[in-house]
């Protein structure tokens, strides 16, 4: 049988408040849940799918900065000021 997680455990895992975890669970962001009275439990497969959809591969440092260095900025040169 798959492991079940409570809203408190989900909140600790995804680092959010208990209120936010409950809202995400009831809105269906973790897929199918097991309901026991007023309490909702999240299946481990639903938690894994949620975490997988929210994470991505890290971007290599050099690619992120466009080849290893940031482009040089041009200095702003104000034009001629005219007063009306």
C-alpha positions in Angstrom: 0.0 0.0 0.0 1.2 3.5 -0.8 2.3 5.9 1.9 -0.2 8.6 2.9 0.8 12.1 3.9 -1.2 14.5 6.1 -1.6 18.2 5.4 1.0 19.0 8.1 3.5 16.7 6.5 2.9 18.2 3.1 3.3 21.7 4.5 6.7 20.7 5.9 7.9 19.0 2.7 6.9 21.8 0.3 7.8 24.5 2.9 4.5 26.4 3.1 1.9 27.1 5.7 -0.6 24.6 6.8 -3.4 26.7 5.3 -1.7 26.8 1.9 -1.1 23.0 2.0 -4.7 22.4 2.8 -5.8 24.7 0.0 -3.5 22.9 -2.5 -4.7 19.5 -1.4 -8.4 20.4 -1.7 -7.9 22.1 -5.1 -6.5 18.9 -6.5 -2.9 19.9 -7.1 -1.7 16.6 -5.6 -4.0 14.5 -7.7 -6.3 11.9 -6.1 -6.5 12.0 -2.3 -7.8 9.7 0.4 -10.6 11.4 2.4 -11.3 10.2 6.0 -14.1 12.4 7.3 -12.8 16.0 7.3 -9.1 15.0 6.8 -7.5 14.6 3.4 -4.5 12.4 2.9 -2.2 12.7 -0.1 -0.8 9.6 -1.8 3.0 9.4 -2.2 2.7 9.2 -6.0 0.7 12.4 -6.0 3.3 14.2 -3.9 6.1 12.9 -6.2 4.2 14.1 -9.3 3.7 17.5 -7.7 7.3 17.9 -6.8 8.5 16.8 -10.2 6.2 19.3 -11.9 7.5 22.1 -9.7 11.2 21.5 -10.1 13.4 21.8 -13.2 17.0 21.1 -14.1 19.5 23.8 -12.9 20.7 26.2 -15.6 24.5 26.1 -16.1 26.1 29.3 -14.9 27.8 30.2 -18.1 24.7 29.7 -20.2 22.6 31.7 -17.8 24.9 34.7 -18.2 25.2 34.4 -22.0 28.6 32.8 -22.3 30.2 33.5 -19.0 29.9 37.3 -18.7 27.2 39.8 -18.6 26.8 42.2 -21.5 28.3 45.7 -20.9 25.9 48.5 -20.3 26.0 51.7 -22.2 26.1 54.9 -20.3 23.0 57.0 -20.5 23.6 60.2 -22.3 20.9 62.8 -21.8 19.8 64.7 -24.9 19.5 68.5 -25.1 17.1 69.8 -22.5 14.5 72.3 -23.6 12.1 74.2 -21.3 8.7 75.3 -22.5 
